[in-house]
Amino acid sequence: MKLKGVFFDSEFIYASDECGNTLKQSLLWYPALLSATDEQRRNYSVGFDGFHWRELDEDISFESFGYDDAIPSSLQRFFLLHKEINIAEFSKRAGINATLLRNYINGFKKPSRVREDEIIDAIHKMGMEYTSFQIHR
């Protein structure tokens, strides 16, 4: 797939193909672009197989615009937005292999419905602990 230029809004990067179709991906997959200035985003080059932002050290392949997971699932979105959560420690709490959880977050594997419910339950339990925290003076 050969794409032309790109443009952005606050959540997505868009590209147009040779037929005039517009494709998009979530900027959550690309933290450097998510936090970049408009000027930095405009400063890219088009290569043989994708777009490159030299200043940001970011590359996006043309092919990735056609991926099924161009927009993160709710579970992926949660972890991509909450980088403060240590995946290795959270996975111990949830009883899940850390590598497997990273694969779920990064879209290399898809959790079963039961596994996804287990992860969500662990997130809710952690949230309940946070909301019940009190300082006793």
DAJO-V829105 format. One record per residue. N is the residue number from 1. NEAR is the number of other C-alpha atoms within 8 Angstrom. Layout:
# DAJO-V829105
n:near
N:NEAR
N:NEAR
This chain:
# DAJO-V829105
n:near
1:5
2:7
3:10
4:8
5:7
6:8
7:7
8:8
9:6
10:5
11:9
12:10
13:12
14:11
15:13
16:13
17:12
18:8
19:5
20:6
21:7
22:8
23:10
24:10
25:11
26:12
27:11
28:11
29:7
30:9
31:8
32:8
33:10
34:10
35:6
36:9
37:6
38:6
39:7
40:11
41:10
42:6
43:8
44:10
45:7
46:9
47:7
48:4
49:9
50:12
51:12
52:12
53:13
54:7
55:6
56:8
57:7
58:10
59:8
60:8
61:9
62:12
63:9
64:8
65:11
66:8
67:7
68:5
69:7
70:11
71:7
72:10
73:7
74:6
75:10
76:12
77:10
78:8
79:10
80:10
81:7
82:7
83:7
84:4
85:7
86:7
87:9
88:7
89:7
90:9
91:12
92:10
93:8
94:9
95:6
96:9
97:8
98:10
99:6
100:9
101:11
102:9
103:11
104:12
105:11
106:8
107:9
108:7
109:8
110:7
111:8
112:6
113:6
114:7
115:8
116:10
117:8
118:9
119:9
120:9
121:8
122:10
123:8
124:8
125:8
126:8
127:8
128:8
129:8
130:7
131:6
132:6
133:6
134:4
135:4
136:3
137:2
